[in-house]
Amino acid sequence: MRFMKEKTVEELKIMMDENADFQLIDVREPHEYDICHINGLLIPMGEIPDNIEKIAKDKTVIIHCRSGARSGRVCDYLEENYGYSNLYNLQGGILAWADKIDTSLRKY
């Protein structure tokens, strides 16, 4: 098992507040995004292979899902198959964001 780089929701919030140059990708399904989101680029997990060109290689990319499981698999997939080295999984996903950063978000 390889070591996966991760960012906490607190680290992501700081990056957002500082207008850092990074890309946020949401790999959930459209109906999940409709429930709640944090303005990530929506590329559902199953559509990642067809959207590789949308994922930056020249800056930090944070990938998130609901809890961190799907996004972790996407990070692994992209690193193993496309040579990405700039990916971070969002620890705890949008559920952690709703718990720790924005409690107004609807959880599901």
C-alpha positions in Angstrom: 0.0 0.0 0.0 1.4 3.3 -1.1 1.2 6.4 1.1 -1.6 8.7 0.0 -1.2 12.5 0.3 -4.1 14.1 2.1 -5.3 17.5 3.1 -7.6 18.2 6.0 -10.8 20.3 5.6 -9.1 22.9 7.7 -6.1 23.0 5.3 -8.5 23.3 2.4 -10.4 26.2 4.1 -7.1 28.1 4.5 -6.2 27.5 0.9 -9.6 28.8 -0.2 -9.4 31.9 2.2 -6.0 32.7 0.8 -7.1 32.3 -2.8 -4.3 29.7 -3.3 -3.8 28.4 -6.8 -5.2 24.9 -6.7 -7.9 22.8 -8.3 -10.7 21.2 -6.4 -12.4 18.2 -8.0 -15.6 16.5 -6.7 -15.9 12.9 -7.8 -19.4 12.3 -6.5 -22.5 11.9 -8.7 -24.6 14.8 -9.9 -27.5 14.1 -7.5 -25.0 14.2 -4.6 -23.6 17.5 -5.8 -27.1 18.9 -6.0 -27.6 18.1 -2.2 -24.5 20.0 -1.2 -21.1 21.1 -2.6 -18.1 23.2 -2.0 -17.7 24.5 -5.6 -15.4 21.8 -6.8 -15.3 20.8 -10.5 -17.8 17.9 -10.8 -16.2 14.9 -12.6 -18.1 11.8 -11.3 -15.7 8.9 -10.5 -16.8 6.8 -13.5 -16.2 9.7 -15.9 -12.6 10.4 -14.7 -10.9 8.4 -17.6 -12.8 10.5 -20.1 -11.9 13.8 -18.5 -8.1 13.4 -17.7 -7.4 16.6 -19.7 -9.5 18.6 -17.2 -7.2 17.6 -14.2 -4.3 19.9 -13.7 -0.7 18.5 -13.5 0.9 21.9 -12.8 -0.7 22.8 -9.4 -2.1 21.2 -6.3 -5.2 19.2 -7.0 -7.5 18.2 -4.1 -10.0 15.5 -4.9 -13.0 14.9 -2.7 -16.1 12.8 -2.4 -18.6 12.2 0.4 -16.3 10.5 2.9 -12.9 10.2 1.3 -13.1 6.6 0.0 -14.0 7.2 -3.7 -11.6 10.2 -3.9 -8.8 8.1 -2.5 -9.4 5.5 -5.2 -9.4 8.2 -7.9 -6.1 9.6 -6.5 -4.5 6.1 -6.7 -5.9 5.5 -10.2 -4.6 8.8 -11.5 -1.2 8.3 -9.9 -0.8 4.7 -11.2 -2.2 5.2 -14.7 -1.4 8.8 -15.6 1.7 9.7 -13.5 0.1 12.4 -11.4 2.2 13.5 -8.4 0.3 16.6 -7.3 -2.9 15.0 -6.0 -4.3 15.2 -2.5 -7.3 13.3 -1.1 -9.6 15.4 1.1 -9.7 13.6 4.5 -13.3 12.8 5.5 -14.7 14.3 2.3 -17.6 16.7 2.3 -19.0 15.1 5.5 -15.9 16.4 7.4 -16.4 19.8 5.7 -20.0 19.9 6.9 -18.9 18.8 10.4 -16.0 21.1 10.9 -16.2 24.1 8.5 -19.8 24.7 7.2 -22.4 23.2 9.5 -25.1 24.6 7.3 -24.4 22.1 4.6 -26.9 19.3 4.3 -25.5 15.9 5.1 -26.6 12.7 3.5 
